[in-house]
Amino acid sequence: MASNLPGPGELRFYYTTAGRIHSQRFNVRIDGNPEPGVVDTDVSILRRDDIPVTFPDAADSWAQVFKGFLATESSIDYCELWRYAPGSTDGEFISVTALGVNGLVATSVNPAHQQTFTFRTQEGGVMKIIMLETTSTSNDVTSMAVAPGGILDTLLDFVIDPETSIFLGRDTSHIVAGLRRSQGQNEKLYRKIFRNQ
């Protein structure tokens, strides 16, 4: 099993909920060896089936799934692409693409709430997707080992299907199974929001 390091490529998504900016980071494989600062449409991300998808299309494909968890007042703003040398945590900026995708759920943001989705990778590692301040109000842990239904099925299909899957675990292997969704309050974010009220 590979070390727990970023890369070889990394997508950094930036999104806004209730006026607060959050980020998500996902390991990916970059097609070829693009120069830093390359135009976003001139670089591609490899899917699990080794088909290249342009960076803007790859970023938008995740945004179209993620928006199903976000309130209409939230937005997925932009995505940066970074590259890492093997065995290193030193990143090199490659490109950025604008997204401007609004959330889909006509409900208010749940302040300081966190959803953590955990998946198993091919090499036996774990990959997590963390979503802050979505519309969920649950504080539970549920299995994703069987088809959970609704938007969770869409999420599972996206990260596992070879024709859509672009994310890697930190062990640089692809996701093969859903494990669980854990929901609750993010204490650090809660203190940041409510400490002066």
C-alpha positions in Angstrom: 0.0 0.0 0.0 1.3 3.5 -0.9 1.9 6.2 1.6 -0.8 8.5 2.8 0.2 11.4 0.5 -1.5 13.8 -1.9 -1.3 13.3 -5.6 -0.2 12.5 -8.1 -2.7 15.2 -9.0 -5.1 17.0 -6.7 -8.4 18.8 -7.4 -9.1 21.6 -4.8 -12.7 22.7 -4.9 -13.8 25.9 -3.2 -17.4 26.4 -2.2 -19.4 29.0 -0.3 -22.2 28.3 2.2 -23.8 31.0 4.4 -21.0 33.4 3.4 -18.3 31.0 4.5 -15.7 29.5 2.1 -14.9 25.8 2.4 -12.7 23.5 0.4 -12.5 19.9 -0.6 -9.4 18.1 -1.9 -9.4 14.9 -4.0 -6.5 13.0 -5.5 -6.6 12.4 -9.2 -4.5 11.3 -12.2 -3.4 14.0 -14.6 -3.1 13.0 -18.3 0.4 13.8 -19.4 2.7 16.4 -18.0 1.1 19.8 -18.4 3.1 23.0 -17.7 2.1 25.1 -14.7 -0.4 27.9 -15.6 -1.8 25.9 -18.6 -5.2 27.0 -19.9 -7.9 24.8 -18.1 -9.2 23.2 -21.3 -5.6 22.1 -22.3 -5.2 19.7 -19.4 -7.2 16.5 -18.7 -7.9 14.2 -15.8 -8.0 10.4 -16.3 -11.1 8.5 -15.3 -10.8 5.0 -13.8 -11.2 3.5 -17.2 -8.2 5.6 -18.4 -10.3 7.9 -20.6 -9.2 11.5 -20.4 -11.7 14.2 -19.5 -10.9 17.9 -19.8 -10.2 19.5 -16.4 -13.3 21.8 -16.6 -15.5 18.8 -17.5 -14.0 16.7 -14.7 -14.5 19.5 -12.1 -18.0 20.1 -13.3 -18.9 16.4 -13.1 -18.3 16.5 -9.4 -20.0 19.8 -8.9 -23.2 18.4 -10.5 -23.2 15.6 -7.9 -22.2 17.9 -5.0 -24.8 20.5 -5.7 -27.5 17.9 -4.7 -26.3 18.2 -1.1 -26.2 22.0 -0.9 -28.8 24.7 -0.3 -29.7 27.0 -3.3 -28.0 29.9 -1.5 -24.7 27.9 -1.6 -22.3 27.8 -4.6 -19.5 25.7 -5.8 -17.2 28.5 -7.1 -14.0 27.2 -8.7 -11.5 24.4 -8.7 -7.7 24.4 -8.8 -5.5 21.6 -10.2 -2.2 20.8 -8.4 0.5 18.2 -9.1 2.8 16.5 -6.5 6.1 14.8 -7.0 6.0 11.1 -5.9 6.5 10.8 -2.1 6.2 14.6 -1.6 3.8 17.0 0.0 5.2 19.9 -2.1 2.5 20.9 -4.5 2.8 22.7 -7.9 -0.1 24.7 -9.2 -1.2 23.6 -12.7 -4.5 25.4 -13.6 -7.8 26.7 -12.3 -11.3 26.5 -13.7 -14.4 28.5 -12.8 -17.5 26.6 -11.9 -20.3 28.9 -10.5 -22.7 26.0 -9.7 -25.4 26.7 -7.3 -26.8 24.3 -4.7 -30.0 22.4 -5.6 -31.8 22.0 -2.3 -34.5 24.6 -1.4 -33.7 24.5 2.3 -31.5 26.6 4.5 -27.9 25.8 5.3 -27.3 23.9 8.6 -24.5 25.9 10.3 -21.4 24.0 11.4 -22.9 20.6 10.3 -20.5 18.1 8.7 -21.2 15.0 6.6 -18.3 12.5 6.2 -18.6 9.8 3.5 -16.1 7.0 3.9 -15.1 4.6 1.0 -12.8 1.6 0.6 -10.1 1.7 -2.1 -8.7 -1.0 -4.3 -5.5 -1.2 -2.2 -7.5 -1.5 1.0 -7.2 2.1 2.1 -9.9 4.6 3.0 -11.0 7.6 1.0 -13.2 10.3 2.6 -15.4 13.1 1.2 -16.2 15.8 3.7 -19.1 18.2 3.1 -19.5 21.2 5.5 -22.7 23.1 6.0 -25.0 21.2 3.7 -28.8 21.1 4.3 -28.7 17.9 6.4 -29.8 18.0 10.0 -29.1 14.4 11.0 -26.5 13.4 13.6 -26.1 9.7 12.8 -24.0 7.1 11.2 -25.5 5.0 8.3 -24.1 2.2 6.2 -23.4 2.7 2.5 -22.5 -0.9 2.0 -25.9 -1.5 0.4 -27.7 0.8 -2.0 -28.7 3.7 0.3 -31.1 5.3 -2.3 -31.5 8.8 -3.7 -28.6 11.3 -3.8 -26.4 8.8 -2.0 -26.8 6.4 -4.9 -25.8 9.2 -7.2 -22.7 9.8 -5.1 -21.7 6.1 -4.9 -22.2 5.8 -8.7 -20.0 8.8 -9.4 -17.1 7.6 -7.2 -17.2 3.9 -8.2 -18.3 3.7 -11.8 -15.2 3.4 -14.1 -16.9 5.7 -16.6 -17.3 8.6 -14.1 -14.8 7.9 -11.3 -11.9 10.4 -11.2 -11.0 10.4 -7.5 -8.3 8.3 -5.9 -7.7 7.5 -2.3 -4.6 8.8 -0.6 -3.1 5.4 -1.4 -3.4 6.4 -5.1 -5.9 3.6 -5.9 -9.6 4.0 -7.0 -12.7 3.6 -4.8 -14.4 0.3 -5.0 -17.1 0.4 -2.2 -19.0 2.7 0.0 -18.6 2.2 3.8 -20.6 4.8 5.8 -21.9 8.3 6.1 -21.2 10.0 9.5 -23.0 13.2 10.3 -22.8 15.7 13.2 -21.5 19.0 14.3 -18.0 20.2 13.3 -16.8 21.7 16.6 -14.1 23.8 15.2 -16.5 25.4 12.7 -19.2 25.8 15.4 -16.8 27.7 17.7 -15.8 29.9 14.8 -19.4 30.8 13.9 -20.9 31.1 17.4 -18.1 32.2 19.7 -19.0 35.9 19.6 -22.7 35.5 19.8 
